[in-house]
Amino acid sequence: MCVKFTNIKWVYLKFALPLPDEVTYQVCGIAGIYNSISITLPDIELVKRMNDVQKHRGPDDEGIYADDHCALGHRRLAIIDLSKDGHQPFVSDDGRFQLVYNGEIYNYIELRDELQQLGWEFRTRTDTEVLLKAYQQYGKACLSRFNGMFAFAIYDTKRQSLFLSRDRVGIKPLYYAIVDSTLYFASEIKALCAILPSSLSVSYQSLFDYLAFNRTDIYDETFFNEIKRIPNGCYATFDANGLRFTRWWNPEDYLYTCVEDDIEEISKKIQKILISAVQLRMRSDVPVGSCLSGGLDSSILVGILFTHHAVAEAYPAFTASFPRHPIDETRYIDKLNKLYPFRNIRTFPAAEQAHDRLREFVLANDEPTTNPSFYAQYEVMRLAKEHGVTVLLDGQGGDESFAGYQYFHGFYLYGLLREKKLSQFGSELLKSLFRKQDKSAYQTLLFQILPDSQRKKLLLKTVPYLHPDFFYEYIGTSRIYNEFFDVDGLNQSLVRHFQYKLEHLLRMEDRNSMAFSLEARVPYLDYRLVEYLLGVPENLKIRGGETKYLQKRAVGQYTVPEIIRRTDKIGFGTPGNEWMLTESWQNLTIESYNDLVETFPEVFRKNRRLPEKGFDRWKVNQLATWKDLFL
């Protein structure tokens, strides 16, 4: 199936959304075009158009660079050094290199000192200049020196080559397409959609992984076959010899590397790294606040801020609340607030509000989202913007580093079983049952030990609305099915999460925050913490039927006992099942499903009732709305 992307201006007008000049979405964005033979004036206009589409990512400044082979564009949201010194594209002192960059290098002060000792002189106090001079000094090896989140492109005017890179885990996005030997790249998919000269076709593999596994952003794919993503932890070079990728960071390299075996020493090191990670991410020349749920990750970050960083009593913490609903977490936040005098500011997402803002939300995210908790996050970001905050600390990544998802218990049990540690397996299983561990732990264990044919049959039963032929055609090429579950235990499962799962959460956090001119920072994804924890033995992460055992042991003192003792996991959860059963959502779901059956007859079966629980109804509405906006 091949479908033409709709003109981006028409998309905004069709749904009565503000045009880009008026859009309130504002954060950094980069774009560019490269051809080793030559580019033309119309190509430069295309970069300007991508800049305009991404104006929401950067309201403070814009810039264009162009020569005969390359054009670069940038939109800036100023976080560090609010002066014009941070203007991009940023040129090297000798005029050879041109840089466009989205993100933050948190350790730029230390790197600048290091480079000055090597003889480099600086004309600004920006991390942008530090990044470029580090590249000039160390070449591609500079990447391992950066502690931050980044996506950037450096054009070498002498060699007429382009260097592109993303951070280790994919916090900042970078998309590209190649048409007739010309490379187009941008921070957002809709910027590329607005300028690509050819029709775009839907990736059925992406549809499959979204519907069957509830996963997007797995490796380099998008929902369009023609648009790809630079994989996380990779850099690329593009010149007359074409596009070449190199992986510069691999989480697998850090398995089983911990040299300490004493839990007290390990806990001290974890605490030291996390306190440092928070301190680095508090570097800002604009107001900072926190996203706060009633869970472990975000509450610990708030505790570290008040204990070690002397934040003001009015420090803002933003929360999604659902009064009188069991999913509401504000009772835990109230307990935390008695310990730390932050100002808790709450938003109240509701079914009708989510229904009315559906198109706005899908457009901001570029691709379908996997569950309604991301809409709650979207409203938290809106709330922070309304209260004048520009930078938000968030607890994303804590579950991947400390084994927080309850289904991780299934991977841990499977590892014990494989290693024939039957006594430990039995003890862990009984203790997890006693703690009333979520059923996903046992489903994961069962999935790991079943033969291939039984796995597929069970999985197909969870998506009865999909055509079996479609299911069996695409499950065989699914990275989730073939690689994500191909593990020997817990630690290798954590690696797979960094490789194939975490980025779909980061993409939605990036879009949700950028939609409101915010920069979200994630201390738990500081590379020092990630690498160290991957080397720590599994039995310190899950113990006695309890996930996040090591996190509680190492930094649990920064939160309250009521949060430590929780056995459930929510994290900006929403009453999504109830939302989908309201009249407006039920009507929309019927309309959406019929629309998808007509558009993708090879995928969806006619006259199928969707499950009332789970995320299927949310995803059907997401996908149908995305189709209306982008196809």
C-alpha positions in Angstrom: 0.0 0.0 0.0 1.4 3.4 -1.0 -0.2 6.6 0.3 0.7 10.3 -0.2 1.4 12.4 2.9 -1.0 15.3 3.3 0.4 18.8 3.1 1.4 19.7 6.7 -0.4 23.1 6.6 -3.6 21.3 5.5 -3.2 19.0 8.5 -3.3 21.9 10.9 -6.2 23.6 9.1 -8.2 20.4 8.8 -8.4 19.9 12.5 -8.6 23.6 13.5 -5.2 23.5 15.1 -3.0 26.6 15.2 -0.6 27.0 12.3 3.1 26.5 13.1 3.7 30.2 13.6 1.3 30.1 16.5 1.8 26.6 17.8 2.8 26.5 21.5 5.0 23.4 21.0 8.5 24.8 21.5 11.9 23.1 22.0 15.1 22.5 20.0 15.0 21.0 16.5 17.5 20.3 13.8 17.1 19.6 10.1 19.3 19.2 7.0 19.9 18.0 3.5 23.1 16.6 2.0 24.1 15.4 -1.4 27.7 14.6 -2.3 27.3 16.0 -5.9 25.3 19.2 -5.2 22.2 20.7 -3.7 20.0 23.4 -5.2 18.3 26.5 -4.0 15.0 24.6 -3.8 16.8 22.2 -1.4 17.7 25.1 0.8 14.0 26.2 0.8 13.1 22.6 1.9 15.4 23.1 5.0 13.7 26.4 5.7 10.3 24.6 5.5 11.5 21.9 7.9 12.6 24.6 10.3 9.2 26.2 10.0 7.4 22.9 10.7 9.7 22.4 13.8 9.3 26.0 15.0 7.4 24.6 18.0 10.7 23.0 19.1 12.6 26.2 19.3 11.1 29.7 19.8 14.2 31.6 20.9 16.3 31.6 17.7 16.6 30.0 14.2 19.4 29.7 11.7 20.3 28.2 8.3 23.7 27.3 6.8 24.1 26.2 3.2 26.9 25.5 0.6 26.9 23.5 -2.6 26.5 20.1 -0.9 24.8 20.6 2.4 22.1 22.8 4.1 21.6 22.8 7.9 18.7 24.3 9.9 18.1 24.8 13.6 15.4 26.0 16.0 16.6 26.9 19.5 15.1 26.8 22.9 17.7 28.4 25.2 18.4 26.5 28.4 22.2 27.1 29.0 23.5 30.6 28.1 20.4 32.5 27.0 22.5 34.9 24.9 22.9 34.9 21.1 26.2 33.0 21.6 24.3 29.8 21.3 23.1 30.6 17.8 23.2 27.6 15.4 24.3 26.4 13.0 27.5 26.8 15.1 30.7 27.3 13.2 34.2 26.2 14.3 36.8 28.9 14.8 38.6 27.9 11.6 35.3 27.8 9.6 35.7 24.1 8.7 32.9 22.6 10.7 29.2 23.5 11.0 27.1 22.0 13.8 23.4 21.7 14.5 22.6 20.1 17.8 19.6 19.2 20.0 20.1 18.3 23.6 22.3 19.0 26.6 25.9 17.9 27.5 25.5 18.1 31.3 29.3 17.7 32.0 30.2 20.5 29.6 31.9 22.6 32.3 34.3 19.8 33.1 34.9 19.1 29.4 35.6 22.7 28.8 38.2 22.7 31.5 39.7 19.6 30.1 39.9 21.1 26.6 41.3 24.4 27.8 44.2 22.5 29.4 44.8 21.0 26.0 45.0 24.5 24.5 41.5 25.2 23.2 40.1 28.7 23.7 36.4 29.4 24.1 34.4 32.4 22.9 31.1 31.4 24.6 29.9 29.6 27.7 27.6 27.2 25.7 27.7 23.4 25.7 27.4 23.7 22.0 30.9 25.1 21.6 32.2 22.4 24.0 30.6 19.7 21.9 32.1 20.9 18.6 35.6 21.5 20.1 35.5 18.0 21.7 34.8 16.6 18.2 37.7 18.5 16.8 40.0 17.3 19.5 38.9 13.7 19.8 37.0 12.9 16.7 34.3 10.3 17.0 35.8 9.2 20.4 34.3 12.4 21.8 31.0 10.6 22.2 32.1 8.5 25.1 33.1 11.6 27.0 29.6 13.2 26.8 27.3 12.8 29.8 24.0 14.0 28.3 21.2 13.6 25.8 21.9 14.6 22.3 21.3 14.3 18.6 23.5 16.3 16.3 24.9 16.7 12.8 28.4 18.1 12.0 29.2 19.0 8.4 32.9 19.0 7.4 33.1 21.6 4.7 36.7 20.5 3.7 35.9 16.8 3.2 32.3 17.5 2.2 31.0 14.8 4.6 28.2 14.7 7.2 28.5 13.1 10.7 25.3 12.4 12.7 25.0 10.9 16.1 22.6 10.1 18.9 23.1 9.6 22.6 23.5 6.2 24.2 19.9 5.3 24.9 18.0 7.4 22.4 16.7 10.3 24.6 16.9 12.8 21.7 15.4 11.8 18.3 16.9 12.0 14.8 15.1 10.8 11.7 16.2 10.5 8.1 15.2 9.5 4.6 17.3 9.0 1.4 15.8 9.9 -1.9 17.9 9.7 -5.1 21.2 9.9 -3.2 20.0 12.9 -1.2 19.9 12.6 2.6 17.2 14.4 4.5 17.2 14.5 8.3 15.1 16.2 11.0 14.2 15.9 14.7 10.6 15.1 13.9 8.9 12.8 11.4 6.3 15.5 10.4 9.2 17.8 9.2 10.3 15.1 6.8 6.8 14.3 5.7 6.3 17.9 4.8 9.1 18.0 2.3 9.7 14.5 0.9 9.1 14.4 -2.8 7.8 10.8 -3.0 4.7 9.0 -1.6 5.0 7.4 1.8 3.9 3.9 2.6 2.9 2.4 5.9 5.2 -0.1 7.6 3.2 -3.2 8.3 6.0 -4.5 10.5 5.5 -1.4 12.7 1.8 -2.0 12.7 2.3 -5.6 13.8 4.7 -4.8 16.7 2.4 -2.0 17.8 -0.7 -4.1 17.8 0.7 -7.4 18.9 3.4 -6.4 21.4 2.4 -2.8 22.3 5.8 -1.6 21.1 7.0 1.2 18.9 10.5 2.7 18.3 12.1 -0.7 18.5 15.3 -0.1 16.4 15.4 2.1 13.3 11.9 1.7 12.0 9.0 4.2 12.0 5.4 3.8 10.8 6.6 4.9 7.4 8.8 2.5 5.3 10.7 5.5 3.8 11.6 7.2 7.1 14.1 5.7 9.5 15.6 6.6 12.8 19.3 6.8 13.6 19.5 3.9 16.1 20.3 4.9 19.7 24.0 4.6 20.6 25.0 4.9 16.9 26.7 7.4 14.7 26.5 7.7 10.9 28.6 9.2 8.2 27.3 10.2 4.8 29.5 11.2 1.9 30.1 10.2 -1.7 30.4 6.6 -0.5 26.9 6.6 0.9 25.5 6.2 4.5 27.4 4.0 7.0 26.4 3.3 10.6 28.6 2.4 13.6 27.5 1.4 17.0 29.5 3.4 19.5 27.7 2.3 22.7 26.4 -1.2 23.5 24.7 -2.0 26.9 25.8 -5.7 26.4 29.4 -4.7 27.0 28.6 -3.9 30.7 27.0 -7.2 31.7 28.7 -8.9 34.7 31.4 -6.1 35.1 30.7 -5.2 38.7 33.8 -5.8 40.8 32.2 -5.3 44.2 30.3 -8.1 45.8 29.3 -6.4 49.0 25.8 -4.9 48.9 26.7 -2.0 51.2 29.6 -0.9 48.9 27.4 -1.3 45.9 24.7 0.7 47.5 27.1 3.5 48.4 28.3 3.7 44.8 24.8 3.8 43.4 23.9 6.6 45.8 27.0 8.6 44.9 26.3 8.3 41.1 22.6 9.2 41.4 23.3 12.2 43.5 25.9 13.4 40.9 23.4 12.6 38.1 20.8 14.8 39.7 23.3 17.6 40.4 24.4 17.7 36.7 20.8 17.8 35.5 20.1 20.8 37.7 22.4 23.0 35.6 20.1 25.4 34.0 19.6 29.1 33.4 15.8 28.7 33.4 13.3 27.5 36.0 13.4 23.8 37.0 10.7 21.5 38.4 9.9 17.8 38.7 7.3 15.3 37.4 6.0 13.5 40.5 4.0 10.3 40.8 3.5 8.4 44.0 6.1 5.9 43.0 9.7 5.1 43.9 11.7 6.7 41.1 10.3 10.3 41.1 9.9 10.5 44.9 13.5 9.5 45.4 14.6 12.3 43.0 12.7 14.8 44.9 14.2 13.6 48.2 17.7 13.9 46.7 17.0 17.5 45.6 15.9 18.6 49.0 18.7 16.7 50.8 21.7 17.5 48.7 20.8 20.4 46.4 19.1 22.9 48.7 16.1 23.6 46.5 13.6 26.2 47.6 10.5 25.3 49.7 8.3 26.3 46.8 10.1 23.9 44.4 7.3 22.8 42.0 6.4 19.2 41.5 3.7 18.3 39.0 1.2 15.4 39.3 -1.7 13.8 37.4 -4.5 13.1 39.8 -7.7 11.0 39.6 -9.7 11.8 42.7 -11.7 9.0 44.3 -10.3 6.5 41.9 -8.1 3.6 43.1 -5.4 4.5 40.6 -4.9 7.9 42.2 -1.5 8.3 43.9 -1.9 11.6 45.7 -2.1 9.9 49.1 1.5 8.8 48.7 2.5 12.3 47.5 0.9 13.8 50.5 3.0 11.6 52.7 6.1 12.7 50.9 5.1 16.3 51.1 5.2 16.0 54.9 8.8 15.1 54.7 9.8 17.6 52.0 8.2 21.1 51.6 7.8 21.1 47.8 4.8 22.7 46.1 2.6 20.0 44.6 0.6 21.2 41.6 -2.0 18.9 40.2 -3.8 18.3 36.9 -6.9 16.2 36.5 -7.0 14.4 33.1 -10.5 13.1 32.2 -12.1 11.0 29.5 -13.9 13.8 27.7 -10.8 16.0 27.8 -8.7 13.3 26.3 -11.3 12.7 23.7 -11.5 16.3 22.7 -7.7 16.7 22.6 -7.0 13.4 20.8 -5.9 14.9 17.5 -3.8 17.6 19.2 -2.1 14.8 21.2 -1.5 12.4 18.3 -0.1 15.2 16.1 2.3 16.2 18.9 3.6 12.6 19.2 4.1 12.0 15.4 3.2 8.4 15.8 0.6 6.4 17.8 1.1 6.0 21.5 0.8 2.7 23.4 -1.5 3.5 26.3 -3.4 6.4 27.9 -0.8 7.0 30.6 1.1 9.1 28.0 -1.9 11.4 27.7 -1.7 11.9 31.5 2.0 12.8 31.0 1.0 15.2 28.3 -1.3 17.1 30.6 1.4 17.1 33.3 3.7 18.8 30.8 1.0 21.3 30.0 0.6 22.1 33.7 4.3 22.7 34.1 4.3 25.1 31.2 1.4 27.0 32.6 3.4 27.5 35.8 6.5 28.9 34.1 8.8 25.9 34.3 11.1 25.1 31.4 13.1 22.1 32.6 11.6 19.0 34.3 13.3 16.2 36.1 11.6 12.9 35.5 12.0 9.3 36.8 12.1 7.7 33.4 14.6 4.9 33.2 14.5 3.8 36.8 12.5 0.6 36.0 15.0 -0.4 33.3 18.1 0.1 35.5 16.7 -1.3 38.7 14.3 -4.0 37.3 11.1 -2.3 38.3 8.5 -3.7 36.0 6.8 -6.6 37.7 7.1 -8.8 34.7 10.9 -8.7 35.3 10.3 -11.2 38.0 9.4 -13.7 35.2 12.8 -13.2 33.5 14.5 -13.6 36.8 12.7 -16.8 37.6 13.4 -18.1 34.1 17.1 -17.5 34.6 17.1 -19.4 37.9 15.3 -22.3 36.2 17.8 -22.3 33.3 20.7 -22.4 35.7 19.0 -25.3 37.6 19.0 -23.3 40.9 15.8 -25.0 41.8 15.8 -24.3 45.5 16.3 -20.6 44.9 13.7 -20.7 42.1 11.1 -22.3 44.4 11.8 -19.8 47.2 11.6 -16.8 44.9 8.4 -18.1 43.3 6.7 -18.7 46.7 7.7 -15.3 48.0 6.5 -13.5 44.9 3.1 -15.3 45.3 3.0 -14.2 48.9 3.6 -10.6 47.9 0.8 -11.0 45.3 3.1 -10.2 42.4 1.3 -9.1 39.3 0.3 -11.9 37.0 2.6 -10.5 34.2 5.5 -12.0 36.1 4.1 -15.5 35.7 2.9 -14.9 32.1 6.5 -13.9 31.2 7.9 -17.0 32.8 5.4 -19.2 30.9 6.1 -17.4 27.7 9.9 -18.0 28.1 9.6 -21.7 28.6 6.9 -22.6 26.1 7.8 -23.9 22.6 7.6 -21.5 19.7 4.3 -22.8 18.3 2.6 -22.5 21.6 4.0 -19.0 22.1 2.5 -17.9 18.8 -0.9 -19.5 19.5 -1.2 -17.8 22.9 -0.1 -14.4 21.5 -2.6 -14.6 18.6 -5.4 -15.1 21.1 -4.6 -11.8 22.7 -5.3 -10.0 19.4 -8.4 -11.7 18.0 -9.1 -8.8 15.8 -6.0 -9.3 13.6 -6.0 -11.5 10.6 -4.1 -14.7 11.3 -2.3 -14.5 7.9 -1.0 -11.0 8.9 0.0 -12.2 12.3 2.0 -15.2 11.1 3.6 -13.2 8.2 5.1 -10.5 10.5 5.8 -12.3 13.7 8.7 -14.1 12.0 10.4 -10.8 11.3 9.6 -9.1 14.6 12.7 -8.0 16.6 10.5 -8.1 19.8 9.6 -11.7 19.2 13.0 -12.9 18.0 15.4 -10.8 20.0 13.7 -9.1 22.9 12.7 -12.4 24.5 15.9 -14.2 23.5 17.5 -13.9 26.9 19.0 -16.2 29.5 17.9 -14.2 32.6 17.2 -10.9 34.2 20.3 -8.9 33.4 20.2 -9.8 29.7 16.6 -8.8 29.7 17.6 -5.4 31.1 20.0 -5.1 28.1 17.2 -5.9 25.7 15.1 -3.2 27.3 17.8 -0.6 26.5 18.1 -2.0 23.0 14.5 -2.5 22.0 12.0 -1.2 24.5 13.0 2.0 26.4 13.0 4.2 23.4 9.3 4.2 22.8 8.9 5.7 26.3 11.6 8.3 25.5 10.0 9.2 22.2 6.7 10.0 23.9 8.4 11.9 26.8 10.3 13.9 24.2 7.2 14.8 22.3 5.0 15.4 25.3 7.5 17.8 26.9 8.5 19.5 23.7 4.8 20.2 22.9 4.9 22.7 25.7 8.4 24.2 25.4 9.8 22.0 28.1 13.0 20.0 28.4 12.6 16.7 30.2 15.8 15.4 32.0 16.1 11.8 33.2 18.8 11.3 35.9 18.3 7.5 36.0 19.6 7.3 32.5 23.0 8.8 33.4 25.3 6.5 31.6 27.4 5.9 34.7 24.5 4.5 36.6 23.2 2.4 33.6 26.6 0.8 33.0 27.3 0.2 36.6 23.9 -1.4 37.3 24.1 -3.7 34.3 27.2 -5.3 35.9 25.5 -5.8 39.3 24.4 -9.4 40.1 20.7 -10.2 39.4 20.0 -11.4 42.9 20.6 -7.9 44.3 18.0 -6.4 42.0 15.2 -8.8 42.8 15.1 -10.6 46.1 12.5 -12.2 48.3 9.8 -11.7 45.7 10.5 -8.0 45.6 11.5 -5.9 42.6 13.8 -2.9 42.9 15.3 -4.4 46.0 18.7 -2.8 45.3 17.2 0.6 44.6 15.3 0.6 47.9 18.4 -0.5 49.7 20.7 2.1 48.1 18.5 5.2 48.0 15.2 4.3 49.6 16.0 6.7 52.5 15.1 9.6 50.3 11.4 8.6 50.1 8.8 7.5 52.7 8.0 4.1 54.0 4.5 4.1 52.5 6.1 4.3 49.0 8.8 1.8 49.8 6.1 -0.8 50.9 4.0 -0.4 47.8 3.6 -3.7 45.8 1.7 -2.2 42.9 3.2 -0.1 40.0 1.3 2.7 38.3 3.5 5.7 37.2 1.2 8.4 35.6 -1.4 5.6 35.1 -4.9 6.5 34.0 -8.3 4.9 34.4 -8.0 4.2 30.7 -10.4 1.2 30.7 -13.1 3.3 32.2 -12.4 6.1 29.7 -12.8 3.8 26.7 -16.2 2.7 28.0 -17.7 6.2 28.0 -20.2 7.0 25.3 -18.0 9.4 23.3 -15.0 7.0 23.3 -17.2 4.0 22.5 -18.7 5.8 19.5 -15.3 6.9 18.4 -13.9 3.3 18.8 -16.5 1.9 16.5 -15.9 4.6 13.9 -12.1 4.1 14.2 -12.2 0.4 13.9 -14.4 0.4 10.9 -12.1 3.0 9.3 -9.1 0.8 10.0 -10.8 -2.3 8.5 -11.4 -0.3 5.3 -7.9 1.1 5.2 -6.0 -2.0 6.2 -8.2 -5.0 5.2 -5.2 -7.3 5.3 -4.6 -6.4 9.0 -8.0 -6.0 10.7 -10.9 -8.5 10.7 -14.4 -7.3 10.2 -17.1 -7.2 12.9 -14.7 -8.0 15.8 -15.4 -6.9 19.3 -12.4 -5.4 21.0 -11.4 -6.4 24.5 -12.8 -4.0 27.2 -9.6 -4.3 29.2 -6.1 -3.5 28.1 -4.9 -1.0 25.6 -6.5 -2.3 22.4 -9.3 0.4 22.2 -6.8 3.1 22.9 -4.5 1.9 20.2 -7.3 1.6 17.6 -8.2 5.2 18.2 -4.6 6.3 18.2 -3.9 4.5 14.9 -7.1 5.8 13.2 -6.4 9.4 14.3 -2.8 9.1 13.1 -4.0 7.8 9.7 -6.4 10.8 9.4 -3.6 13.2 10.2 -0.7 11.7 8.3 -2.1 9.7 5.4 
